Amino acid sequence: MKLNIRAIVAIVPLVLCNAIAVFGQLSFIRAHVHWPLIGAVMFALSLESIAVFLAYHAHLALVSNDSALKLRLASYGMGLLIGILNYSHYSHKWRPTFEAVAVGMLSAISPWLWAVHSRRESRDALMQAGLIEPHAVRLGATRVIWHPAKSARVMYAATWLGVTDPAEAVALIDPAYASLVTALPDIEQIETKADAVRLALRTLTDSTGAAPTAADTAAWLAQHDWTVAPGYVRDIQRRDADSAAKQRRSTVLALNSKDSGRAATGT
């Protein structure tokens, strides 16, 4: 059976919170209500299970895409009430003590913890069914810092149209950028590993507004069935940078040579 880490992470805090809260109720009941042990245990369990019962059914309603507000509010209210009771057992004339605050909080917080888990489960189910929208477009920090007004326009347009790809969002307000994006070749058309790296660097830079790391570039290529090590990405970046520097030097030398020729001929 496959281990469900998410379920374990969700259940363990709930079990611990309720176990300590039950123990707090049980200790007080044993000291003040002269019932047999089984009766005291059932009393404590009953008190602490009401809010959990309501929270569980609110969870079932939520993951079924049904209304869960009344059940959720009822679980919060009952959790708060039981928390106040547990607080009163260990407070000094309602003045806070460590034990009072701790056990009271553990009783009150369990419905809220369950709600956190159920909302996550519900959003996952609704997302898979296409009933809720994905997150809004996220622009790179560099782009937002240097172009705040344009970034706001991009967010405004992309949010309404439901565009989540940064490159497509920028293209909504910048026709020149749109032509640049469409000019990029498709990854399936790339034949060499070096060209694949260059395409990845250019695509990621356009989408985030900042130069990507070698690791991010390699990860993007891996998603498109290209196995490239980050070291190879850095090697391509160095080669292209050296080539660009040589091209600039050649251009400068050519311009200087032309200027020298004009000076020698007096033109």
N, C-alpha and C positions, 0 to 999 in steps of 0.2 A: 504494500500500500504506500502510495506516494506521500511523503511528509509535507503537510500544509503549514509552512512557516507563518504565513499571514494569520491563520486561525490560531496558532499557538501564541503568537505575539498579542493577539486580541484577547484570548481567553485568560491567560496567566494573570494580568493585572486585575481583571474582573474577579477571578476566583480569590486572589489574595485580599483584595479590598473587602469583599463580602465575608470572607472567612474571619478576618480580624474584627469586622463590624459585628458579626454573629457572636464571636467570643466576648466582645465588650458587652453586648446585651445579656449574654448568658451569665457572665460574672455578676452583673448587677441583679439579675433575676434570682440567681442562686443565693445571693446574700440577703435579699429582701422578700422573696416569695418562697414560702416553704412548700414547694412542690417536689414530687419525685424528679429524679434527674431527667428521665425521658420527657416529662412534661415541660421542664425548663428548657431543654434543647429544642423541642418542638415550638415553644413560645418564641424563642430567639430566632429560629429559622423562619417562622411565619412572618415576624416583623420585617426581617431583612429581605424576604423573598417577594414581597408585594411590589416594590418598585422595580425589581428585576423582571417580574412577570409582565408588568405593563411595558417596560422597555423592550422586552423580547417581542411582544405582539406589535409594538410600534415598528420594530425592525422588520417583522414579516410584512406588515402593510407597506412599508417604504420600499422594500425590494420587489414587491408585487406591483409597484407603481400606483398604490392606493393612498388615500389620505391617512396620514399618521399624526397630524398635529395634536388632536385631542389626547390620543394615547401618549404621545411624547410629553405633553404638558402635564398629564396626570402622573407619569413616572417621575418627572422632575419634582412635582409637588409632594408626592409621597416620599421620595428620597430625601427631600428637605425636611419633611416632618419627622421621619425616622432619625435623620441626622440630629435634629434638635433634641429628640428624646435621648439619643446616645450621648449627646453633649451634656445634657442635664445630669446624667448619672455620675459624671466625673468632674463637673465644675464645682467650684466652691461658692455656693450661693449665686450661681450663674456667672461668676467671675471665671475668666478662661484659665485653664491649666493645660499642660501639654497633653495629658490623656484625654481631656474633654475635647479639645480642638481636633486631635488626631482621629479619635473614633467617630466623632461627629462628621468630620470631613469625609472619612471613608464610607460612611453610610450614605451621605448626600451625593457623592461624586460617581457612584457606580452607574446610575442611569445615564449620566452624561458620557461616561466612557463607552457605554454600549452604543449610544447615539453616534459617537465619532466613528465607530466601526461600521455601523449599519449605513451611515451616509456614504462612506467610502464604497461599500458593497453595492449600494443602490446606484451611485454614479457610474460605476464600472458597468453594471447591467444596462443602464440607460444609454451609455455611450456605445456599447456594442449593438444595441438596437437602433441607434441613430436618432434617439429621441431628445438628446441634448447636444449643444454645440461644443466643439473642442475649445481650448483656450484661445484667446485672441493672439494676433500676430505679435511676435517679440522682436523688436529691433535691437541691434547691438548698441552698447553704451557709447562707443565712439561716434556712431552715426547720430545718436540723440544729442550728445554734447555739442558736436560741431554744427548740427543742422536741426535745432530744436523745433523751429517753425515747420519745416518740411516734414519732420518726424511726426508732429501732431497731425498734419494733414494726411499723412499715410495711415496713421492709426484710425483717424476719423473715417476715411474711405474704406479701409480694410475691415473695420469692425462691422459696418453696416452690410457689406457685401459678403462677409463670412470668409474672407481670404486669410489664410494662416501662414502661407509661404512668404517670407520676407521679400524675396526677389519679385514675386508677383504683386505684392502690396506696394512696393516702391514704383513699380511700372504703372500702377493705376494713376499716379499723378505726374509721372515723368516719361513722356513719349520717347525721349532719347534713350533713357534707361531701358525702356521696353524693347527697343530695337537692339540694344546691346545684349539683353537677356536672350532674345530669340536667335541672336547670332551665335550663341554658344552651341557647339556640336553636341549631339546626343552621346551618352557614355557608350552605347552599343556601337557607335561609329569609330571609336578610338581603337587603334591597332597596336600601339606601343605603350609600354608601361610608363615611359617618361611623359608622353602626351596625356595619359590618364592622370598622372600627378598634376600636370599643369592645369587640366580641366578642373580637377578637384579644388586646387588652390584658388582658381578664379571663381568657381561657383560658391565656395564657402566665403570668400571675401565679399562677393556681391550680396550674399544673403545675410551676413552678420555685420558688415560695415567695418570689419577689422581683419587683420591678417590671421589666419588660423594657425594653430600649432601643428607640428609634424604628426603628433599622435592623433589629433582630430582629423587631419587629412587622411591618414592611414585608415582610421575607423570608417570614414565616409566611403573610401574606396572598397573596404571590406564589405560594406552593405551593397556594393554594386559589383561584387564578384571579382574584385581585383585584390590580390594578396601583395601588399606593399609594406615594407618595414619603415618605421619613422626615420631611420637613418638614411634610407634611399630618398625619402622626401626632402630631407635636408641637403643631400647631395645634389638633387635637381635644382633646389633653390640656389645653392652656391654656384652651380654651373651657369644658370640663367643670369644670376647677378654678375658673374665675371664676364659673360658674353655681352650683357648690356653695358658694363663699364668699358669694355674694349670698343664697342660700337661708339660710345660717347667720345672716347679718346680719338678714334679714327675721324670722327666728325670734326672735333676741335682741331686736329692736325690739318685736315683738309681745308678748313676755313682759314687757319693761320697761313698755310701755304699759298692760298689764293690771295690773302691780304699782302703777303710778302711779294708775290709776283706783281701785284698792282703797284706797290711802292717802288719796286725796281724799275718799272716801265714808266713811272710817273703818272699813271692813270688813276 
